[in-house]
């Protein structure tokens, strides 16, 4: 059970420190400032008080046993500290300390893993940045910013890059639930986390950053049974990149083609860039999956054409409109506009126009998902077409995603779309890439 | 000569209005608030005063003749107003008014063009959002935000989308010099603007958003003679998109394949997404072009591998390092790091490490351009590796671009890179795409 690690009622921070340069200071500080409501105990034999809290010399001195021990002591001291955790009855541990297999110290790592197993403690790490649980207001990590709450859980192979990505996502106001750095995966690995997330009610979508997977068969087994979208970015597909991956992770579980096959078998959506990973996770977390058959609407022709171009590049189908749809559109469009897919309202970005054309396009039996693009021209309140899309989507089960394009003037409209759980993107191509992954996910579901 | 339009000493705003809903109000307001230092005259027979300025009934009543007339009156009144401009000796006009060929009113457009030609006035538009000249502090457009000053000039086929794009770019703090909406191109077209920009000392790079070009031969002639990079996004390459383009612009100058050939012949770099267009224009405007042979450095292995993957996808070459380079790197890298390309410093993001490895990689004869990636882990001041790259680049003529990845904590470091004219991107893949276009531009220059 990973819940004692990822949803603890009480935490000991072992290696808690008053020295701002130490991870033991940062993690304890992050736990306190994010507002975690469970019990927290600093542990360090060399400190009497840390951050105004009483500090215990050892886990053995704690007044109660705790669910989670977070260990941030030098690598050489980890076995002894872990023994004490085991004797105290700590249920799970996160080992933030570095200096294990990632620097060739595999023996120490095996030793630590064996101690944890002897005491039946699950162990995250070593060499992980920790984890975040936004719904518990728990930042048990060295990540400086707490992300917004949301339905995406992010599993990332630790290391500097994984850490920086989470920090970046937090600065983008991306809504996350759990963020887990798996580190060296000496005990808990990606598949264990996936199993936990599968049952987790806050997690709607799983986003993964993967450098390598050791137990591929188990990964495929677990991933293919998850009833939630899993989207993964896996590095190392190039000649230069896979050579570097070999030296970076110290082990190469297979060539990229093997990963590609495994993802297909497991029903994992593979993303090719960080932007695709994050943008698509957003769409997958708040929208239903989409059947192919895409409709595109815009008040500025160029944007709709750009979106249509990329849609076809990605293999999406833009159906011709039915005769009824064409006649209905003729009834509402300005004379200079042509009823077609993609549909250009010839500049009209009013509530009425956007409501009418969105309703009509959604009623076309050939259109299974809709991309609505609004390009802001300062003469219209950009909230009006946003409200039109929000209203038109009401009671309709076809996915709708949007791209509101413009400068500072569109902020409120974008917020309204977000509040109404419509995936929105600042550029039309990013919306198309995300929509394509809604279609890919629907295909995965149909095959199951 | 377009300089009387784009660099005017004096301007009449014809159709200036006190009504905030009118373009004549917005344009006059934008001219004043952006801080243009030339003379400005509001013209409108129905207003005595606009925005606190004396309003003249007609251009004929102005105390002096002016360089530029900006016309924002109903389409039907444009011919009479234009006649008056001609009689007064106005040197050039911008017709913001809509209601011409874009709504099928080609006769009126031809009429207007003929009047302008009779009086030897060059004419931008009709149906344009106007233009911006940041170095003159002149916002003669309906764009609400004034962009930052910079070396990129942006020529865009008008319409709502072009307008929204400029507004978006301004909100991204993208540095621009001229922004020109070409509108219906009844007189001045893309090629005329290109000729002007070719000689313009503030313009380092030309960025174009194109829906269609009428006089293809002239475009190729002009573009192939420009000694500055031109990067263009052209819409309508798909089946659905090109059908829409036909109905949107009312004319289709050729299929996409013809455009592709024309761009190649003219030495125009073709971008495939808005993000590529903007990101690459930034790199082209502040960096020298790059020969193939890319080196990649990072303190977080995953980011370097991701960049290497995409580099190979795009056809870039990541050479193996020379024996000397390997030995020099062995002298500075931590024991756990491998001297290779891409190079991973195994987490070390210090000034000394970044300075040493950047110096050494730049000295390798096989490496002609360098991508330096820094992933922020909160334990290092992100300004230190930035200063290292700035110092290492000093006196070296190989292009260096960067990707600083992280949340709010890296802001100052990013600013330092920008100040030192190093193209920097928040994600490594965006840096690779931009670098690829530096290489494409160098190939274009070699063919000339």
Interface residues (C-beta under 8 A of the other chain):
Chain A: X21 X26 X102 X103 X104 X142 X143 X144 X145 X157 X159 X160 X161 X162 X163 X164 X165 X167 X168 X170 X171 X209 X211 X233 X235 X236 X237 X238 X239 X240 X241 X242 X243 X244 X245 X247 X248 X249 X273 X274 X275 X298 X299 X300 X301 X302 X303 X304 X305 X306 X308 X309 X310 X311 X312 X313 X318 X336 X338 X340 X341 X342 X344 X347 X349 X375 X376 X377 X378 X379 X405 X406 X407 X408 X409 X426 X427 X428 X429 X430
Chain B: X21 X26 X102 X103 X104 X142 X143 X144 X145 X157 X159 X160 X161 X162 X163 X164 X165 X167 X168 X170 X171 X209 X211 X233 X235 X236 X237 X238 X239 X240 X241 X242 X243 X244 X245 X247 X248 X249 X273 X274 X275 X298 X299 X300 X301 X302 X303 X304 X305 X306 X308 X309 X310 X311 X312 X313 X318 X336 X338 X340 X341 X342 X344 X347 X349 X375 X376 X377 X378 X379 X405 X406 X407 X408 X409 X426 X427 X428 X429 X430
